[in-house]
């Protein structure tokens, strides 16, 4: 059964209204870059609108210039991690089988080119605070949402990934005139906000990408969900320029940009030398010859409701321009995502576990003085990732899917990761130098698995455990592969945070890559020297320190004597003398000031513990007299 969802542009205008120009922006990207970006945005609504919690891509169809359908493709599973019903998968038959390289369910969603940089307009920044189980600062910038925000933060994890694929073949096929995506958008708050279906038309003949919400009634903006822009449709146009015919238009746009830039420079540096200002203006004017097109946003307003859309349009076009230009120069993201576990498998596990442990927010802040939205959901995401790895490990080894791995979390801090893994059926313990107040809030059997003890790593082994976990393990971080290498059938998961070598603070720094990357390279080198091949994985957690190492089993070709020699060289290279556990921190508590004549319990002579304090005070008073 096939579904023809094609609607002629004139029919859309007849039904909804007239397109109105809102904002324009000159661009240097080519038409291929424009379609590449719009294809990725169509496959992932979260690229444009972060407040879309989930989405289901229903199908994709192509049409020729005579509106005849050429092909139809059904998305069997949602790219955001949810699945369609099995009986839904076979509803639409393929008219033409797409090439294997072009199958959409294998296409990863590309993320914003500057998501690894700090977003200046980010309204959802997590506050800097001390991580309660490792004592170092860790902050994370949530990604900016183009449309309205609902204000919620913390329990959403990073769903970004990399796509280095080329432009899909239908965009290069002259027979294809129109490409249509049908998608189902799911809001954050299902009990307050409706879902909505949307059609996305890629009209190659006119270089337009139209987004049309499917509404039964077109005169009521309240039918649209909170996260969706309050318009009947919006249209992104790539208008190619002729350097001669359109020079006047380019100059008008450039003049506007120059005026905006001048005002910004005036606000930033009032005393900037005039010569420097003229040089900057000349550089910007030279950009005229590089402009290839004008990007435009058009909208169809409701008759009774016409909100301001210019700011949103500007954000959309600026983001689109960044994506396109980066595609032009061959930009590739540095993050390595989903190497061990497929994205949809992890996200499904995370969503399931997030619902199970969301009640832990109650009373968390009162006990730990930390943000539950960050700390709870970060460890839930790490636990979900570990469980996915362990299930995969069981499948590869032909073992049952029930939990079989035993783990030890060294430097476990608040013990939340141990608590979650224990509750999920995995046998393991956590060890830390000092206990935490939150430990007493866990179940009794979990409390027994949280041990207050100092670890002397040089001579320590954990024979009864399959995995060693180092989750923000501070001084113990380089020791995790060191300890694991003593046994042939042990693996480790290591998430470095604070920078330590075997002897002291890690002080090396390569300014070309930054201290964090330099430290990660050091840990990877240590792991290799200890006989492990490691996967360097960027985790989908709300933290700036989100790169973890997952080890293989120890290299079986290395003998025990060779490993002992390698471990000794590592200690020698760090000028290792002796491992000293961190001293317990004594927090200073301000004392109450007592007025003369007021009862002071610290000077009560009936308490024998106060005798020394009283004598000291009397001697001081005698000297002053």
C-alpha positions, 0 to 999 in steps of 0.5 A: 500500500503506497501513500501519495503525500505530494501537494502542489505548491499552488495548492498549498498557497490556495489552502493556507495563504501567501508566503511573506518574506521575513529575513535574508542573509547572503551566503558563500555556500553552494547549492549542493551544500544547501541541500546537504544541510536541509537533508540532514535537518529534515532527517533530524528535527532536533538540529533545528528545534532542540525542544523536540523530545523525540520524532518518528520519520514516517516515510520519504518519497520522490517525484518527477516534474510531472508530479509522478511518484518515483520512489517511496521509502518507509523508515522502520525505526526512528532515528531518535531511538523509538520504534514503530509498531511491527505491523506499521513497518510493512504498510507501505511497499517500496516502489523503487529500492533505494541504493544501499549507500542511500538507505535512510535508516543508516544515515546518522544525523549530523550535528551543528558545526559549533556544538563543540564550542561554547554557544554565546546565546545558550540559555540553558547553561548548567551552573558550575559546581563541584562534583560531589564525588571527585571535587573538581569543577565540571560544567556543561553548555546545553545546546541552543534551541532555535525556537521557544524553550520550555526551561527544562534542563539537566535530564536530557543527554547529548544526542549528537552524532557525526555524519561524514556521508555525501549528498544523497543521490536523489539530490543529484538526479535530474529526474527527481524534482521534489523530495518529501519527508513525513515526520511525527514530532513528539514534545517533552511534556506529552500530558500538556502538549500535543504531538504533530505530523509535519511534511517537509518539501524539498523542491529542487526546481525552485531551490526551496525547503518548505515545512508544513504542519498538518493541521485539520483547522488552519485558523487556530494557532493554539492547535500547534504544540508549544515548541512549534513556531506559530505559523502555518508554514515556513520556507527556506529559499536558496536564491542563486546570485549573478555577480553582475545583475544582483550586485545592487542587492548584494550591496544593500545586504552588505551595507546592512551587515556593515552597519550592524557590525559597526554598532557592535564594534562601537559597543565593544571597543569605543576607542578602536583606532580608525585605521583598524576600522577602515581595514575591517570594512575593506575586508568585509567589502572584499567578501562581496565577490565570494557571495554565491546566493541569498538565503531567505525565510518566508512564512505563512501567518495565521489570519488572526495571529501574526507573531514576530518571526524575524529573530527566529529566522535570523537564527535559522539562517545563521545556523544554516550558513554555518553548516553549509560553509563547514560542509564546503571546507570539509569540516569533520567533527572530532567527537567519536560517538556510538562506536561500541553501542548503536545510538538508538539502542543506548537512547532506548535504554537511557529513556527506560532507566531515566523513568525508573530513577527520576524519583531519586531527585526527591531530597537529593539536593538537601543531602548532597548540595548538588543539582540532581538534574545533572548528577543523577541523570549523568550516572543514569546515562553512564549506567545505561551505557555500561549495561548496553556494553555488558549485554553486547559482551554476553551476546558475543560470548554466547551467554544468557542476557541476564546480568553476569558481570561483576564490577568494582567502582574505585573512587565511587564518590556518591555511590550512585553508579553502584546503586543503579547497577546493583538495582539493575541486577549487577553484582559489584561494590564501590570503594572510596576514601570517605563515605558520603551522607547520601550512602545512608539513603540507598537500600541496605544491600547497596549500603553494604556494597559501599566501602570506606577504604583507602586503596594502595594501587601498586600492590592491589588486585581485584581478582573476583571482579570482571570489570574495574570502573573509574568514574571520575576517579582522580588520583586513581585514574592512571592506576585503573589500567595498571591494576587491570593489567595484572589479570588476563580476564579483566576489562576496565571502563575509565572516564577521566576528569581531574588530571593526575599521573602516577605520582602527582598532578599531571602538568604537561600541556600542549597548547595546540590541543589543550590540556584535556586532550593532552591528558587523554592521550597520556591515559591512552598511552598508559593503557596501551603500555599495559597491554590494552587496546582501548576504544576512545568514546564520547559519551552522551552525558551532560558533562564537558568531561565526557570522553571515556576509555573502554578496554579490550581484554589484555593482550595474550601475547604479553607475558607477566614478566613483560607487563611487570617491566612495562609497569615499572617503566611507567612508574619511573617515567612519572618519578613515582616514589610512593602512593599517598591517599588524599588526606581527608578534607576538614571543612571549616565551619564558622563558629557562633560569636557569644556576647560577654555575659552570654552562656557559652557552652565551649567555656562551661566548666562542668564539661571536662573537655573545656578545661584546657580551653578555659585555662587558655582564655584565663591566661590570655585575659591575665596577660592583657591586664 
